[in-house]
């Protein structure tokens, strides 16, 4: 068992609540940042995995390849004039006028082919090369250029602009480069079973002429870049006149995805910065008042300078805590004041019988008093001893009650059922006083300690019994004030209490029954009010509103159980 406890203690040393509150908030932010970064990586991974741009580009490339193939097969395979060997020098003009010049066999005409590719696929995302059946390259879009787009660039100015890139641009370029590498890595893994080594273009031309079908290749060059290759034969009347090679890079095509990922990353960074900044502001607004409350409690305890004790007034939970600490402090001060007053009251109440005892003993010690007076003094001594014994018993009950109120548990009490128990307790009272109940039609419930609530009714009814005549009646009436409170009135038919003493009777050791003071310490009603106050209720002496019960009327107001 000791080993288990030791393990728990060791683990608790690393608990978050052992750290300062600001560090706890930053730690939580760090954890949220880490989780967000993890989901950012997952987002990038699924962004690439679910990207269909490769397949879309493959479809577009096939469409363009078919368009080129169809056009060349219909428009570029023609017969070209053959010049006579005699048409040289002086005879050339004569040959030009000769309408019977010879035409060659159908061939792939270079000029038409080049013009079609230049007009339609110049600066295209696809690289297009066309070979004739003699393996001679007729067109290569990488070698084509348009003079209209040629511009002069000052290299020094360009280098200066590169050097002037700001931090954000540098970061963006580095991230896009990193994303491109990550993209290429995933694409290579996905296509690794389809990749073949790069061969000379003539080999692809040869294979296409031999097989006479469109073929697709995924090729990795010497720089580890991956390309998609398509080869298509140019066929007319079952004869091949050339080969089209269309290729484009598969890797290094992640610019759009890279910008999406970059924007998400920038948003994530801004979110983290704002979250950390707000957390720091929040932690200061949270930690500062807590530290202030801590300092105030120290000042309260040390009692150095009470003028500096000003509790913060807020409407949030800190304000509630401040108010509760202030209430607790005031409650403790009130308890101290009550303890001082209680000590003074106890001292005063015990001093009176002690003084009387001392006087009686001094008189008895003298021999000049009569036997009859001596008996009277002894009787007084016995009464004072009983009085002191009663005082000590009630004082003990009162102090124990104060502790029990704070420690004992509450329960749900149905007041109609609870009141049924009260007449049973007093069924054999010496004055044959009858207890009558008037219950409420509803089942009203309160949250209270049942034993202590019974003690309240015992004290109130005992007080009424002491002031009631024989065979009189005591009425207990239960009623509902509103949805949050109930009222219980205890009426008797005794001599009542003067209205000017309506508060005095609840003071400790107060009693107006001097004829029977030895049986009453004056703590009963004080104890009853103490218990009701602890239950968030009220106990007061009220004016009787029932003509049949013109004696004392005690009113108890209690909060009802709130429905959840």
Phi, psi and omega in degrees: 000322180295324180294320178298315179299320180296319179297319179296318181295321180295317180292327181291340178295332182261010179292151182296328183287357174276350182265159174301154186299320179296322177292323177300315181296317178295324178295318177296320177298319179298319179296316178297320178298317179297315178297318178298320179295321178299315179291332176295318177296316178299320179299314180297321181296311181289333176298318180284317183297325182267007180286126180254015182294328180295314179292320178297319180292327177296319179295317179296319179298319178298318179297316179295322179297317179295321178297315180296317181298314181296317181296312184294321180294330183268331191240339187256351178266102184222169173268139180246147181295143177254125179280140177287143180297338180280347181278072179223156175062239186288337185271003186293322179294326178293320180295329180294330181272356182280117183276357183257029178289157185275150174250145181283174169293157179305132179223166175279109187285122186294318187294314180298319181297314182294317181296320180296316181291319181295319183286331188248338187228017175287135185061026176283163177284353180254142173266126186237130176230140181231128178245147172273183184289349175266012178067024179264131181284121179264324184222140172212110184297340178287341180262353180277146174208157182243119183297336183291341182257006180283130180229153176271134180234127175282111184298326179295316180295322179296315178297323179296318179295322178296318180291336182270006177301135181280177184298320182297318179295318178299316179298317181298316180296318179295319180292318178297324176294318178296316180297320179298318178296319178295319178298313180298322180297315180293322180293319179297321178296320183289327185256009189300331180281348182254351186282135174239160179286150181289138176239173177294147183298329180299328180295318178294322178297315181299314180296321181291318178297323182290314186272335177059037177223160175284133181230152179237142180225147168246117193239142174248125181272186184292339179265015176069016173276148182251133181236150171260122180249137170233134175236137182221135177281149174259108189240138174216126182053046175063021178236138180272129180247352179175181182223136175259131174242117178243127178218159177202154181283135173277315176282167183060030178241028187257025186296314180296313177297323180298318179292324175298312180296321179296318179296320177296319180296317179298316177299319180297316180296316178298319179299316180296316181296315179296319180297315180295317180298313179295326179294320178296317178296315180296318181297323179292318179291340180266316185287319184301310178294329177293318176298321179296318178297323178296317178296322180295320178295325177294317178296321177298319183289319183279338178054044182275303182221098184289344179292337180275355183273093177234111184283141178293139178254112180223165181255003179263194182297328177296320178295321177297316178299317178300316180296319181293320177296319178297317178296320179296318178297315179295323178296318178296319178297319179296322178296320179295317179297318178296321179297317178297316180293320179297319178298319179294319180295316179298317180299317181293315183293325179281334183290325181298308178293328178295319178296318178296320178297316181297318180295318180295319180295321179295321179291320179295326182295336178278147184263004185262019177252155183283164181295325180294317177294325180295320177296321179296320179294321179295322177297319178295321179299317179297318178297318179295322178295319177296319179299314180296319179298318178295318178299313182296320179296313181292322177297318178297317178298318183296313181293321178293323179298319180301320179287319183294325179302321182283336189257324187287150185275153176267169178208167177278127184239124172278114189294325178298315178291323181296316183293337177297337183278338186294312180299330180297322181297324185252024182294334183244040180289151188292339182262005182052038178282134182266132177260125182246137180249137169238098185272167180269152182291335178267157173273098181271133181242145175230165175252113184200171173270118188298316182298320181288325178292323175298320179300322179300311182292326176298314181295317181293316183289323175299321177297317179293321179297322182293337182254359183260154177275170181294145178056028173272189183231151173234129183251132173244117184243130178253131179216166181250124179281305176206197183288352184242350186220150173236158179235135175236122180249137177245107180260149170223174182247028180278198183280354176079182181231136178298136183300332179289344179257018185296334178259330181299324185295343179267357177284150180295138175068010177276136176205137177254018181250071184294337183286341182225039188293337184291340181261358183225122180270347183085016180258347186301307181291327177296317177297316180300314179295322179301316181293313181296321178298319178297330179276015180063032179242192180225145173229118182222162172270119185251163176279133183294133177251019180233117185294335179284342181235086186267005180277219180285149177226111179261132182249125176247126176245125182229146175284139179277161178293128181276134180289143181254000000 
